[in-house]
Amino acid sequence: MAQKTIVQLFDDLDGSAGDDIRSVEFALDGVQYEIDLNEENAERLREELAEFIAAARRTGGRIKRATGPSSAKQPGEGRSKEQTKAIRDWARQNGHDISERGRIPSAVVEAFEAAHAVAEEPEPAPAPKTRARGSKAKKAAFSG
């Protein structure tokens, strides 16, 4: 006997159901939240937060989850004492609560790196190869 399970989302504010219900994620005071909203209520949430978002500093972005083996640095790898001190100093100056010792939260490191990222200039495209006048390219002959 075959069974078919249908998952139907309902708007967490008004209880409505429909095809336009989406999960919306947001964070406040270091806590991540997720709420299911229809398009109208999702837009209302965005409009209500717009003034605060416009005045805020962005400290992160969407995190892409790796699907392969982790290439994350292990504790103690890759950072000098000077760089660790620079990250801690920057974090304090930018309103992050950070201890004198111990692991620096990845969100703080990511925010530091984003704030200090240097835009890379694209390398110029190589000049097209030209043949000298009058020379003909030889074609390779293949036999089957």
N, C-alpha and C positions, 0 to 999 in steps of 0.2 A: 504494500500500500504506500503510495507516494504522499508526501506531505509538502506543503508550501507554507513557509513562514513569512509573513509580511510585517516589516517594521514600519510603524507610522510615528513620525515625530509630531509633538504638540508644542505650540508656543508656550514657554514657561511663564509669560506674563498674562496673556489673555485666554489661554487654553485652546486657541484655535488650531485646527489641523489643516494641512494642505501640502502641496508640492513645493511651496516656497519656503518651508521651514529649514533653517540652517543653524548649525552650531557656531556661535560667535565666542571667540576667546578674548579675554582681556586680563590685565593684572592691576592690582592696587595694593600698596603697602607690602610689596614682596610676595603677594599671594596670587596665584593664577586662578582664574575663574573661567567657566564655560557655561553658556546659556543658550538654549534653543529658542530662536526668534523667527517670526515671519519677516518678510522684507520691510514692511512698514515699521515694525518695532525695532528691527536692526538699524534702520536708517535713523530712527528717533534716538537710539542709544549713541550712534556716531555723532549726531548733531549736538546732543547734550554734552558730550565729551570734547567736542571740537575746540572750544575756547581754552580748555585746560591743556589739551594736546598741543595747541599752537604756542602756548607759553612754556611748555615743558622742554627738558633736554632728553633726547633719545639716548637710551643706554644699551640698546640691543636691537635686534631685529629678528627676523624669522631664522630659526636654526634648522639647518638641513641635517637630517640624521644620516649618518654614514651607513651604508649597507654592507660594506666589506670589512676587512680587519681594521681594528682601530689603529690610527696613527697618532693618537693623542700622546702628548709628552707625559712621561712618568714623573712622579714627584722628584724634584731635585735636578731634573734634566733641562738643559737649554737656557737657563736664566742665570746671569751673574748676580752677585750681591748688589752691584750698582744698579742693575736693571730692576731687581726686586724692590730696592729702596725707591727708585724713581716711580714705579707703579704705585707703591703705597703712598708716597707723597702726592702724586697726581690724584689718587682716589680720595684722599682727605680733602684736597683743595676743591674737589668737584662733588662734595657732599656724600661720599660713600662712607659707611661705617666699617672700618677695617682695623684689625688688631695689629699690634707691633710684631707679633710672631705668628708662625703657623701658615697654613695654606691660604693663598689668595684666591677668593672665589672666582670661578671661571667667568662669571658675568662681568666682574671688575676688570679682569685681564682683557676680555673681548672689548669692553668699552674703551680701555686704554689704547689698545691696538687700533680701534676704529678712529679714535681721536688723533692718533699719530700716523695714520696711514698716509703714504705719499702717493699721489696719483702717478701712475707709470705712463710715460709718454710712449705711444706706439712706435715701433721701429719703422723706419721708412721702407717702403716696398723696394725690392731689388729692381735695378734697371733691366728692361727687357733685353735679352740677348739678340744681337744682330749679326748677320753673316756679312763678311766682306763682299763687296761688289764683284760679281763675276764668278764667285765660287758656287759650286753646286754640292749639296749634301749627297753623300753616297748612301744608297739604300742597302740595308743588309738583306741578304738572300737566305731564305730558309727553305729547306726541302723536307718533305714529309715522309 
